[in-house]
């Protein structure tokens, strides 16, 4: 009798557990960025934003479609390589993740976007800024940060209107991001009456820029614009010092606009004349930036770079659309993404018909004393 009672209780517990399990649904959010190589510090920061959002969502005990949701981050490495980016995108499609936050680089985002479009999974980027990301008009692709048209033009206007510079040399790393940003800066500078005295090219793997900088030095520009990322920007600033060019202004987009730039430049004197632009407002001016950054630093001390507030918001945006649609099915909640009016850490996020964020802001920063500081 006692054995039978134990078996009955055990069976009841197992049935209850099975019912509870049946009422829980796992929702996977993909996070894609370079987790290896020279840009791994960006990738880790991006992934941290997604992980923070997933932890916050799990604490909320959200129920969608009658099931309690267990949120999981599926972190993948695209190594800033277009081929690996599309391979990872296909992997996430095959896994049937519920949404994707990524990619970091425009060069990986653009080819990966077609993969997400073909398999019907929404992808939101808070980092890739080339205007071509949204030009195909894929229903699944969204951006929640200002694009290069805003960043490149904003820097050119600052150089001309505020600093009264007359001439500039332009360098890019031949990536979709770097070349696109440099083209916009150069075209805007010319329209404003500035002279582009030289146009040089490098790669996103290079570390020696002495020949390029020597050629530019002979043309005596007031400034150098670099379209690329901080693993190249830092050494370039050091080498400008070595060539006696620390008095030349140095401009770049969000790719160099990181805390780590000063470290990579070994606090070169050229940092004092560096001006960079990033999408959005400074953390201090974001609606939830200061409090969010405090939480971030407690969880991931010393890892903050630039984009994690946007990857956090991108994750929350996907969850918000799912809640409004009462479904985690990408085909069902996708239309709700387009209707978003979400009050995030970075801004209130709503979309233009082309899936670009409405009213994009940009922030210019400099490096007084080697510390990244927003300009007034």
C-alpha positions as YAML, in Angstrom:
chain: A
units: angstrom
residues:
- id: 1
  name: UNK
  ca: [0.00, 0.00, 0.00]
- id: 2
  name: UNK
  ca: [2.81, 2.37, 0.95]
- id: 3
  name: UNK
  ca: [4.68, 1.53, -2.27]
- id: 4
  name: UNK
  ca: [1.52, 2.12, -4.30]
- id: 5
  name: UNK
  ca: [1.02, 5.50, -2.59]
- id: 6
  name: UNK
  ca: [4.61, 6.49, -3.37]
- id: 7
  name: UNK
  ca: [4.15, 5.48, -7.01]
- id: 8
  name: UNK
  ca: [0.91, 7.44, -7.21]
- id: 9
  name: UNK
  ca: [2.54, 10.56, -5.73]
- id: 10
  name: UNK
  ca: [5.52, 10.18, -8.07]
- id: 11
  name: UNK
  ca: [3.22, 9.82, -11.05]
- id: 12
  name: UNK
  ca: [1.28, 12.92, -9.99]
- id: 13
  name: UNK
  ca: [4.48, 14.91, -9.60]
- id: 14
  name: UNK
  ca: [5.71, 13.77, -13.00]
- id: 15
  name: UNK
  ca: [2.37, 14.70, -14.58]
- id: 16
  name: UNK
  ca: [2.44, 18.10, -12.92]
- id: 17
  name: UNK
  ca: [6.01, 18.64, -14.08]
- id: 18
  name: UNK
  ca: [5.04, 17.61, -17.60]
- id: 19
  name: UNK
  ca: [2.14, 20.05, -17.60]
- id: 20
  name: UNK
  ca: [4.39, 22.85, -16.34]
- id: 21
  name: UNK
  ca: [6.99, 22.05, -18.97]
- id: 22
  name: UNK
  ca: [4.34, 22.01, -21.66]
- id: 23
  name: UNK
  ca: [3.27, 25.49, -20.62]
- id: 24
  name: UNK
  ca: [6.81, 26.90, -20.97]
- id: 25
  name: UNK
  ca: [8.21, 27.93, -24.35]
- id: 26
  name: UNK
  ca: [11.83, 28.70, -25.16]
- id: 27
  name: UNK
  ca: [12.35, 31.78, -27.33]
- id: 28
  name: UNK
  ca: [15.81, 32.16, -28.84]
- id: 29
  name: UNK
  ca: [17.19, 35.54, -29.86]
- id: 30
  name: UNK
  ca: [20.27, 35.35, -32.08]
- id: 31
  name: UNK
  ca: [23.14, 37.75, -31.45]
- id: 32
  name: UNK
  ca: [25.68, 38.00, -34.26]
- id: 33
  name: UNK
  ca: [28.91, 40.00, -34.23]
- id: 34
  name: UNK
  ca: [32.67, 39.38, -34.43]
- id: 35
  name: UNK
  ca: [33.46, 37.43, -31.27]
- id: 36
  name: UNK
  ca: [37.00, 36.69, -32.47]
- id: 37
  name: UNK
  ca: [39.73, 38.69, -34.19]
- id: 38
  name: UNK
  ca: [40.61, 42.37, -33.99]
- id: 39
  name: UNK
  ca: [37.00, 43.50, -33.58]
- id: 40
  name: UNK
  ca: [36.08, 41.05, -30.80]
- id: 41
  name: UNK
  ca: [35.76, 43.85, -28.24]
- id: 42
  name: UNK
  ca: [32.85, 45.26, -30.27]
- id: 43
  name: UNK
  ca: [31.27, 41.82, -30.60]
- id: 44
  name: UNK
  ca: [31.49, 41.05, -26.90]
- id: 45
  name: UNK
  ca: [29.88, 44.41, -26.11]
- id: 46
  name: UNK
  ca: [27.07, 43.72, -28.60]
- id: 47
  name: UNK
  ca: [26.43, 40.27, -27.15]
- id: 48
  name: UNK
  ca: [26.45, 41.69, -23.62]
- id: 49
  name: UNK
  ca: [23.57, 43.99, -24.55]
- id: 50
  name: UNK
  ca: [21.50, 41.04, -25.78]
- id: 51
  name: UNK
  ca: [22.37, 38.94, -22.73]
- id: 52
  name: UNK
  ca: [21.36, 41.78, -20.39]
- id: 53
  name: UNK
  ca: [18.03, 42.13, -22.16]
- id: 54
  name: UNK
  ca: [17.37, 38.38, -22.02]
- id: 55
  name: UNK
  ca: [18.10, 38.35, -18.28]
- id: 56
  name: UNK
  ca: [15.74, 41.29, -17.74]
- id: 57
  name: UNK
  ca: [13.00, 39.62, -19.80]
- id: 58
  name: UNK
  ca: [13.28, 36.38, -17.82]
- id: 59
  name: UNK
  ca: [12.81, 38.30, -14.58]
- id: 60
  name: UNK
  ca: [9.52, 39.71, -15.92]
- id: 61
  name: UNK
  ca: [7.84, 36.30, -16.16]
- id: 62
  name: UNK
  ca: [6.28, 37.09, -19.54]
- id: 63
  name: UNK
  ca: [3.43, 34.94, -20.90]
- id: 64
  name: UNK
  ca: [2.73, 34.95, -24.65]
- id: 65
  name: UNK
  ca: [0.07, 32.84, -26.32]
- id: 66
  name: UNK
  ca: [-0.81, 31.25, -22.98]
- id: 67
  name: UNK
  ca: [2.74, 30.01, -22.38]
- id: 68
  name: UNK
  ca: [5.40, 31.29, -20.02]
- id: 69
  name: UNK
  ca: [8.41, 32.35, -22.07]
- id: 70
  name: UNK
  ca: [11.96, 31.36, -21.28]
- id: 71
  name: UNK
  ca: [14.24, 33.72, -23.17]
- id: 72
  name: UNK
  ca: [17.65, 32.58, -24.41]
- id: 73
  name: UNK
  ca: [20.47, 34.39, -26.23]
- id: 74
  name: UNK
  ca: [22.06, 32.44, -29.07]
- id: 75
  name: UNK
  ca: [25.45, 34.16, -29.49]
- id: 76
  name: UNK
  ca: [27.26, 33.56, -32.78]
- id: 77
  name: UNK
  ca: [30.58, 34.75, -34.23]
- id: 78
  name: UNK
  ca: [30.70, 36.12, -37.78]
- id: 79
  name: UNK
  ca: [34.36, 37.22, -37.41]
- id: 80
  name: UNK
  ca: [33.51, 40.42, -39.37]
- id: 81
  name: UNK
  ca: [33.68, 38.24, -42.49]
- id: 82
  name: UNK
  ca: [30.86, 38.38, -45.08]
- id: 83
  name: UNK
  ca: [31.06, 34.65, -45.92]
- id: 84
  name: UNK
  ca: [30.99, 33.64, -42.26]
- id: 85
  name: UNK
  ca: [28.20, 36.15, -41.72]
- id: 86
  name: UNK
  ca: [25.93, 34.49, -44.27]
- id: 87
  name: UNK
  ca: [26.86, 31.03, -42.93]
- id: 88
  name: UNK
  ca: [25.89, 32.08, -39.40]
- id: 89
  name: UNK
  ca: [22.67, 33.64, -40.68]
- id: 90
  name: UNK
  ca: [21.77, 30.34, -42.37]
- id: 91
  name: UNK
  ca: [22.62, 28.47, -39.15]
- id: 92
  name: UNK
  ca: [20.22, 30.68, -37.19]
- id: 93
  name: UNK
  ca: [17.54, 30.14, -39.84]
- id: 94
  name: UNK
  ca: [18.03, 26.38, -39.63]
- id: 95
  name: UNK
  ca: [17.78, 26.57, -35.83]
- id: 96
  name: UNK
  ca: [14.52, 28.48, -36.25]
- id: 97
  name: UNK
  ca: [15.49, 31.20, -33.80]
- id: 98
  name: UNK
  ca: [12.66, 33.64, -33.15]
- id: 99
  name: UNK
  ca: [14.57, 36.83, -34.01]
- id: 100
  name: UNK
  ca: [18.07, 38.16, -34.59]
- id: 101
  name: UNK
  ca: [20.01, 41.14, -33.25]
- id: 102
  name: UNK
  ca: [22.97, 41.86, -35.49]
- id: 103
  name: UNK
  ca: [25.21, 42.16, -37.31]
- id: 104
  name: UNK
  ca: [27.92, 44.63, -36.26]
- id: 105
  name: UNK
  ca: [29.51, 45.31, -39.65]
- id: 106
  name: UNK
  ca: [27.69, 46.53, -42.74]
- id: 107
  name: UNK
  ca: [29.82, 44.17, -44.83]
- id: 108
  name: UNK
  ca: [28.31, 41.17, -43.00]
- id: 109
  name: UNK
  ca: [24.85, 42.64, -42.44]
- id: 110
  name: UNK
  ca: [24.12, 43.34, -46.10]
- id: 111
  name: UNK
  ca: [24.65, 39.78, -47.43]
- id: 112
  name: UNK
  ca: [23.18, 38.19, -44.28]
- id: 113
  name: UNK
  ca: [20.02, 40.28, -44.66]
- id: 114
  name: UNK
  ca: [18.95, 38.33, -47.75]
- id: 115
  name: UNK
  ca: [19.31, 35.07, -45.81]
- id: 116
  name: UNK
  ca: [17.03, 36.36, -43.05]
- id: 117
  name: UNK
  ca: [14.60, 37.66, -45.67]
- id: 118
  name: UNK
  ca: [14.50, 34.30, -47.43]
- id: 119
  name: UNK
  ca: [13.77, 32.40, -44.21]
- id: 120
  name: UNK
  ca: [11.43, 35.06, -42.78]
- id: 121
  name: UNK
  ca: [13.25, 35.89, -39.54]
- id: 122
  name: UNK
  ca: [13.31, 39.54, -38.39]
- id: 123
  name: UNK
  ca: [16.77, 41.05, -37.89]
- id: 124
  name: UNK
  ca: [17.39, 44.37, -36.14]
- id: 125
  name: UNK
  ca: [20.79, 46.03, -36.27]
- id: 126
  name: UNK
  ca: [21.91, 48.70, -33.86]
- id: 127
  name: UNK
  ca: [25.40, 48.93, -35.31]
- id: 128
  name: UNK
  ca: [25.60, 48.46, -39.11]
- id: 129
  name: UNK
  ca: [25.29, 51.94, -40.62]
- id: 130
  name: UNK
  ca: [25.72, 51.67, -44.41]
- id: 131
  name: UNK
  ca: [22.54, 53.00, -46.09]
- id: 132
  name: UNK
  ca: [22.51, 49.92, -48.35]
- id: 133
  name: UNK
  ca: [21.40, 47.77, -45.39]
- id: 134
  name: UNK
  ca: [17.78, 48.88, -45.82]
- id: 135
  name: UNK
  ca: [17.80, 49.72, -49.55]
- id: 136
  name: UNK
  ca: [16.58, 46.29, -50.75]
- id: 137
  name: UNK
  ca: [13.38, 46.92, -48.80]
- id: 138
  name: UNK
  ca: [13.30, 43.54, -47.04]
- id: 139
  name: UNK
  ca: [10.33, 43.38, -44.67]
- id: 140
  name: UNK
  ca: [12.42, 41.60, -42.02]
- id: 141
  name: UNK
  ca: [15.33, 44.09, -41.76]
- id: 142
  name: UNK
  ca: [15.31, 47.09, -39.39]
- id: 143
  name: UNK
  ca: [17.88, 49.60, -38.11]
- id: 144
  name: UNK
  ca: [17.63, 51.52, -34.81]
- id: 145
  name: UNK
  ca: [20.67, 53.78, -35.20]
- id: 146
  name: UNK
  ca: [21.52, 56.67, -37.53]
- id: 147
  name: UNK
  ca: [23.04, 55.58, -40.83]
- id: 148
  name: UNK
  ca: [26.20, 56.81, -42.54]
- id: 149
  name: UNK
  ca: [24.35, 59.49, -44.44]
- id: 150
  name: UNK
  ca: [23.83, 61.24, -41.11]
- id: 151
  name: UNK
  ca: [27.27, 60.42, -39.66]
- id: 152
  name: UNK
  ca: [29.40, 61.30, -42.69]
- id: 153
  name: UNK
  ca: [27.49, 64.47, -43.45]
- id: 154
  name: UNK
  ca: [27.48, 65.53, -39.79]
- id: 155
  name: UNK
  ca: [31.26, 65.24, -39.56]
- id: 156
  name: UNK
  ca: [31.78, 67.15, -42.80]
- id: 157
  name: UNK
  ca: [29.55, 69.96, -41.58]
- id: 158
  name: UNK
  ca: [31.41, 70.11, -38.27]
- id: 159
  name: UNK
  ca: [34.77, 70.28, -40.07]
- id: 160
  name: UNK
  ca: [33.57, 73.06, -42.37]
- id: 161
  name: UNK
  ca: [31.10, 75.03, -40.26]
- id: 162
  name: UNK
  ca: [32.64, 74.79, -36.78]
- id: 163
  name: UNK
  ca: [36.35, 74.25, -37.38]
- id: 164
  name: UNK
  ca: [36.51, 76.24, -40.65]
- id: 165
  name: UNK
  ca: [38.78, 73.64, -42.27]
- id: 166
  name: UNK
  ca: [39.62, 74.05, -45.95]
- id: 167
  name: UNK
  ca: [41.14, 70.72, -47.00]
- id: 168
  name: UNK
  ca: [40.99, 67.06, -46.08]
- id: 169
  name: UNK
  ca: [42.54, 63.75, -47.12]
- id: 170
  name: UNK
  ca: [40.32, 60.66, -47.04]
- id: 171
  name: UNK
  ca: [41.30, 57.06, -46.23]
- id: 172
  name: UNK
  ca: [38.99, 54.03, -46.13]
- id: 173
  name: UNK
  ca: [39.42, 50.35, -45.34]
- id: 174
  name: UNK
  ca: [37.56, 49.12, -48.48]
- id: 175
  name: UNK
  ca: [34.78, 47.50, -46.44]
- id: 176
  name: UNK
  ca: [31.14, 48.30, -47.19]
- id: 177
  name: UNK
  ca: [31.07, 50.35, -44.00]
- id: 178
  name: UNK
  ca: [34.39, 52.18, -44.36]
- id: 179
  name: UNK
  ca: [34.13, 53.00, -48.04]
- id: 180
  name: UNK
  ca: [30.48, 54.02, -47.81]
- id: 181
  name: UNK
  ca: [31.10, 56.37, -44.88]
- id: 182
  name: UNK
  ca: [34.19, 57.88, -46.54]
- id: 183
  name: UNK
  ca: [32.27, 58.48, -49.78]
- id: 184
  name: UNK
  ca: [29.51, 60.35, -47.94]
- id: 185
  name: UNK
  ca: [32.00, 62.46, -45.99]
- id: 186
  name: UNK
  ca: [34.03, 63.29, -49.12]
- id: 187
  name: UNK
  ca: [30.95, 64.13, -51.22]
- id: 188
  name: UNK
  ca: [29.52, 66.37, -48.49]
- id: 189
  name: UNK
  ca: [32.88, 68.08, -47.92]
- id: 190
  name: UNK
  ca: [33.13, 68.91, -51.62]
- id: 191
  name: UNK
  ca: [29.60, 70.29, -51.70]
- id: 192
  name: UNK
  ca: [30.51, 72.55, -48.77]
- id: 193
  name: UNK
  ca: [33.52, 73.87, -50.67]
- id: 194
  name: UNK
  ca: [36.25, 71.88, -48.94]
- id: 195
  name: UNK
  ca: [39.07, 70.43, -51.02]
- id: 196
  name: UNK
  ca: [39.66, 66.66, -50.90]
- id: 197
  name: UNK
  ca: [43.41, 66.68, -51.59]
- id: 198
  name: UNK
  ca: [43.96, 62.90, -51.54]
- id: 199
  name: UNK
  ca: [42.02, 59.62, -51.43]
- id: 200
  name: UNK
  ca: [43.85, 56.56, -50.10]
- id: 201
  name: UNK
  ca: [42.85, 52.96, -49.36]
- id: 202
  name: UNK
  ca: [43.90, 50.31, -46.86]
- id: 203
  name: UNK
  ca: [42.28, 47.13, -45.48]
- id: 204
  name: UNK
  ca: [40.51, 46.17, -42.28]
- id: 205
  name: UNK
  ca: [43.47, 43.92, -41.40]
- id: 206
  name: UNK
  ca: [46.30, 46.43, -41.93]
- id: 207
  name: UNK
  ca: [48.46, 47.91, -39.14]
- id: 208
  name: UNK
  ca: [51.12, 49.81, -41.10]
- id: 209
  name: UNK
  ca: [49.97, 53.11, -42.57]
- id: 210
  name: UNK
  ca: [53.31, 54.92, -42.86]
- id: 211
  name: UNK
  ca: [53.37, 54.97, -46.68]
- id: 212
  name: UNK
  ca: [49.80, 56.25, -46.91]
- id: 213
  name: UNK
  ca: [50.32, 58.89, -44.26]
- id: 214
  name: UNK
  ca: [53.63, 60.01, -45.78]
- id: 215
  name: UNK
  ca: [51.92, 60.56, -49.13]
- id: 216
  name: UNK
  ca: [49.16, 62.53, -47.42]
- id: 217
  name: UNK
  ca: [51.58, 64.60, -45.34]
- id: 218
  name: UNK
  ca: [53.13, 66.01, -48.51]
- id: 219
  name: UNK
  ca: [49.74, 67.48, -49.48]
- id: 220
  name: UNK
  ca: [49.35, 69.27, -46.13]
- id: 221
  name: UNK
  ca: [45.63, 68.73, -45.46]
- id: 222
  name: UNK
  ca: [43.92, 70.35, -42.49]
- id: 223
  name: UNK
  ca: [42.41, 66.99, -41.59]
- id: 224
  name: UNK
  ca: [42.38, 63.28, -42.33]
- id: 225
  name: UNK
  ca: [39.12, 61.36, -42.47]
- id: 226
  name: UNK
  ca: [39.28, 57.59, -41.89]
- id: 227
  name: UNK
  ca: [36.42, 55.27, -42.80]
- id: 228
  name: UNK
  ca: [37.10, 52.14, -40.75]
- id: 229
  name: UNK
  ca: [37.32, 50.61, -37.29]
- id: 230
  name: UNK
  ca: [39.44, 51.27, -34.22]
- id: 231
  name: UNK
  ca: [41.95, 48.38, -34.70]
- id: 232
  name: UNK
  ca: [43.22, 50.43, -37.64]
- id: 233
  name: UNK
  ca: [42.36, 53.87, -36.26]
- id: 234
  name: UNK
  ca: [44.52, 53.45, -33.15]
- id: 235
  name: UNK
  ca: [47.77, 52.50, -34.93]
- id: 236
  name: UNK
  ca: [47.08, 55.21, -37.54]
- id: 237
  name: UNK
  ca: [47.02, 57.84, -34.81]
- id: 238
  name: UNK
  ca: [50.31, 56.54, -33.36]
- id: 239
  name: UNK
  ca: [51.92, 56.70, -36.78]
- id: 240
  name: UNK
  ca: [50.64, 60.22, -37.35]
- id: 241
  name: UNK
  ca: [52.59, 61.19, -34.23]
- id: 242
  name: UNK
  ca: [55.71, 59.52, -35.60]
- id: 243
  name: UNK
  ca: [55.42, 61.57, -38.78]
- id: 244
  name: UNK
  ca: [54.92, 64.83, -36.92]
- id: 245
  name: UNK
  ca: [51.24, 65.07, -37.92]
- id: 246
  name: UNK
  ca: [49.72, 65.36, -34.44]
- id: 247
  name: UNK
  ca: [48.50, 68.86, -35.32]
- id: 248
  name: UNK
  ca: [46.30, 67.50, -38.12]
- id: 249
  name: UNK
  ca: [42.63, 66.89, -37.30]
- id: 250
  name: UNK
  ca: [41.53, 63.27, -37.48]
- id: 251
  name: UNK
  ca: [37.89, 62.36, -38.19]
- id: 252
  name: UNK
  ca: [36.05, 59.07, -38.19]
- id: 253
  name: UNK
  ca: [32.64, 57.50, -37.74]
- id: 254
  name: UNK
  ca: [31.24, 55.18, -35.09]
- id: 255
  name: UNK
  ca: [33.80, 52.52, -36.04]
- id: 256
  name: UNK
  ca: [36.54, 54.46, -34.27]
- id: 257
  name: UNK
  ca: [34.27, 56.19, -31.74]
- id: 258
  name: UNK
  ca: [35.08, 53.80, -28.90]
- id: 259
  name: UNK
  ca: [36.56, 53.94, -25.43]
- id: 260
  name: UNK
  ca: [39.23, 51.49, -26.64]
- id: 261
  name: UNK
  ca: [40.54, 53.89, -29.30]
- id: 262
  name: UNK
  ca: [42.74, 55.70, -26.76]
- id: 263
  name: UNK
  ca: [44.25, 52.39, -25.65]
- id: 264
  name: UNK
  ca: [44.87, 51.26, -29.24]
- id: 265
  name: UNK
  ca: [46.44, 54.64, -30.00]
- id: 266
  name: UNK
  ca: [48.63, 54.34, -26.90]
- id: 267
  name: UNK
  ca: [47.33, 57.80, -25.95]
- id: 268
  name: UNK
  ca: [48.95, 59.37, -29.01]
- id: 269
  name: UNK
  ca: [49.12, 63.18, -29.15]
- id: 270
  name: UNK
  ca: [46.93, 62.97, -32.26]
- id: 271
  name: UNK
  ca: [44.01, 61.97, -30.04]
- id: 272
  name: UNK
  ca: [43.76, 65.62, -28.99]
- id: 273
  name: UNK
  ca: [42.64, 66.49, -32.54]
- id: 274
  name: UNK
  ca: [40.36, 63.48, -33.03]
- id: 275
  name: UNK
  ca: [36.62, 63.94, -33.64]
- id: 276
  name: UNK
  ca: [34.28, 60.99, -34.18]
- id: 277
  name: UNK
  ca: [30.57, 60.54, -34.75]
- id: 278
  name: UNK
  ca: [28.14, 57.87, -33.61]
- id: 279
  name: UNK
  ca: [24.44, 57.35, -34.06]
- id: 280
  name: UNK
  ca: [22.12, 58.32, -31.24]
- id: 281
  name: UNK
  ca: [22.67, 60.58, -28.28]
- id: 282
  name: UNK
  ca: [25.36, 60.24, -25.64]
- id: 283
  name: UNK
  ca: [24.69, 57.86, -22.74]
- id: 284
  name: UNK
  ca: [24.18, 60.87, -20.49]
- id: 285
  name: UNK
  ca: [21.35, 62.11, -22.72]
- id: 286
  name: UNK
  ca: [19.71, 58.76, -23.48]
- id: 287
  name: UNK
  ca: [16.34, 58.36, -21.68]
- id: 288
  name: UNK
  ca: [17.64, 55.43, -19.63]
- id: 289
  name: UNK
  ca: [21.36, 55.64, -20.38]
- id: 290
  name: UNK
  ca: [22.89, 56.47, -17.00]
- id: 291
  name: UNK
  ca: [21.00, 53.84, -15.00]
- id: 292
  name: UNK
  ca: [21.46, 51.23, -17.73]
- id: 293
  name: UNK
  ca: [25.22, 51.84, -17.91]
- id: 294
  name: UNK
  ca: [25.50, 51.37, -14.13]
- id: 295
  name: UNK
  ca: [23.86, 47.95, -14.47]
- id: 296
  name: UNK
  ca: [26.05, 47.10, -17.47]
- id: 297
  name: UNK
  ca: [29.26, 47.95, -15.63]
- id: 298
  name: UNK
  ca: [28.21, 45.83, -12.67]
- id: 299
  name: UNK
  ca: [27.65, 42.82, -14.94]
- id: 300
  name: UNK
  ca: [30.45, 43.38, -17.46]
- id: 301
  name: UNK
  ca: [33.11, 45.62, -15.87]
- id: 302
  name: UNK
  ca: [35.47, 47.27, -18.33]
- id: 303
  name: UNK
  ca: [33.78, 45.83, -21.43]
- id: 304
  name: UNK
  ca: [31.57, 48.71, -22.62]
- id: 305
  name: UNK
  ca: [32.36, 50.03, -26.09]
- id: 306
  name: UNK
  ca: [29.53, 51.65, -28.02]
- id: 307
  name: UNK
  ca: [26.63, 49.56, -29.36]
- id: 308
  name: UNK
  ca: [25.38, 47.49, -26.41]
- id: 309
  name: UNK
  ca: [22.57, 49.93, -25.47]
- id: 310
  name: UNK
  ca: [21.25, 49.47, -29.02]
- id: 311
  name: UNK
  ca: [21.49, 45.67, -28.97]
- id: 312
  name: UNK
  ca: [19.69, 45.74, -25.62]
- id: 313
  name: UNK
  ca: [16.92, 47.87, -27.10]
- id: 314
  name: UNK
  ca: [16.78, 45.71, -30.25]
- id: 315
  name: UNK
  ca: [16.14, 42.62, -28.11]
- id: 316
  name: UNK
  ca: [13.49, 44.42, -26.08]
- id: 317
  name: UNK
  ca: [11.89, 45.69, -29.29]
- id: 318
  name: UNK
  ca: [11.51, 42.13, -30.60]
- id: 319
  name: UNK
  ca: [9.99, 41.02, -27.28]
- id: 320
  name: UNK
  ca: [7.61, 44.01, -27.29]
- id: 321
  name: UNK
  ca: [6.39, 43.13, -30.79]
- id: 322
  name: UNK
  ca: [5.85, 39.52, -29.72]
- id: 323
  name: UNK
  ca: [3.81, 40.64, -26.70]
- id: 324
  name: UNK
  ca: [1.64, 42.92, -28.83]
- id: 325
  name: UNK
  ca: [1.10, 40.16, -31.40]
- id: 326
  name: UNK
  ca: [0.58, 37.57, -28.63]
- id: 327
  name: UNK
  ca: [2.84, 35.28, -30.66]
- id: 328
  name: UNK
  ca: [6.53, 34.41, -30.91]
- id: 329
  name: UNK
  ca: [6.10, 33.29, -34.53]
- id: 330
  name: UNK
  ca: [8.19, 35.63, -36.74]
- id: 331
  name: UNK
  ca: [5.50, 35.77, -39.43]
- id: 332
  name: UNK
  ca: [2.88, 36.80, -36.87]
- id: 333
  name: UNK
  ca: [4.84, 39.39, -34.87]
- id: 334
  name: UNK
  ca: [6.75, 40.93, -37.82]
- id: 335
  name: UNK
  ca: [3.93, 43.38, -38.73]
- id: 336
  name: UNK
  ca: [3.96, 44.60, -35.11]
- id: 337
  name: UNK
  ca: [7.64, 45.55, -35.39]
- id: 338
  name: UNK
  ca: [6.75, 48.07, -38.06]
- id: 339
  name: UNK
  ca: [4.13, 49.60, -35.72]
- id: 340
  name: UNK
  ca: [6.62, 49.99, -32.86]
- id: 341
  name: UNK
  ca: [6.56, 53.03, -30.61]
- id: 342
  name: UNK
  ca: [8.86, 51.64, -27.95]
- id: 343
  name: UNK
  ca: [10.39, 53.72, -25.18]
- id: 344
  name: UNK
  ca: [13.84, 52.21, -24.93]
- id: 345
  name: UNK
  ca: [17.11, 52.98, -23.20]
- id: 346
  name: UNK
  ca: [18.46, 54.78, -26.27]
- id: 347
  name: UNK
  ca: [15.35, 56.58, -27.53]
- id: 348
  name: UNK
  ca: [11.68, 56.16, -28.34]
- id: 349
  name: UNK
  ca: [11.93, 53.80, -31.29]
- id: 350
  name: UNK
  ca: [9.58, 54.05, -34.26]
- id: 351
  name: UNK
  ca: [10.27, 53.35, -37.91]
- id: 352
  name: UNK
  ca: [10.05, 55.15, -41.23]
- id: 353
  name: UNK
  ca: [8.45, 53.20, -44.12]
- id: 354
  name: UNK
  ca: [11.97, 52.14, -45.23]
- id: 355
  name: UNK
  ca: [12.62, 50.56, -41.77]
- id: 356
  name: UNK
  ca: [15.09, 53.26, -40.71]
- id: 357
  name: UNK
  ca: [14.56, 54.77, -37.25]
- id: 358
  name: UNK
  ca: [12.53, 57.96, -37.15]
- id: 359
  name: UNK
  ca: [14.32, 61.16, -36.12]
- id: 360
  name: UNK
  ca: [17.86, 59.71, -35.95]
- id: 361
  name: UNK
  ca: [20.27, 61.63, -33.74]
- id: 362
  name: UNK
  ca: [24.06, 61.72, -33.90]
- id: 363
  name: UNK
  ca: [26.67, 62.57, -31.28]
- id: 364
  name: UNK
  ca: [30.14, 63.95, -31.94]
- id: 365
  name: UNK
  ca: [32.89, 63.14, -29.47]
- id: 366
  name: UNK
  ca: [36.53, 64.05, -28.91]
- id: 367
  name: UNK
  ca: [39.29, 62.65, -26.68]
- id: 368
  name: UNK
  ca: [40.58, 65.31, -24.26]
- id: 369
  name: UNK
  ca: [43.18, 63.70, -22.03]
- id: 370
  name: UNK
  ca: [42.61, 60.43, -23.88]
- id: 371
  name: UNK
  ca: [39.04, 60.09, -22.57]
- id: 372
  name: UNK
  ca: [36.12, 59.86, -24.97]
- id: 373
  name: UNK
  ca: [33.92, 62.88, -24.28]
- id: 374
  name: UNK
  ca: [30.78, 64.08, -26.11]
- id: 375
  name: UNK
  ca: [31.08, 67.52, -27.66]
- id: 376
  name: UNK
  ca: [28.49, 70.14, -26.74]
...
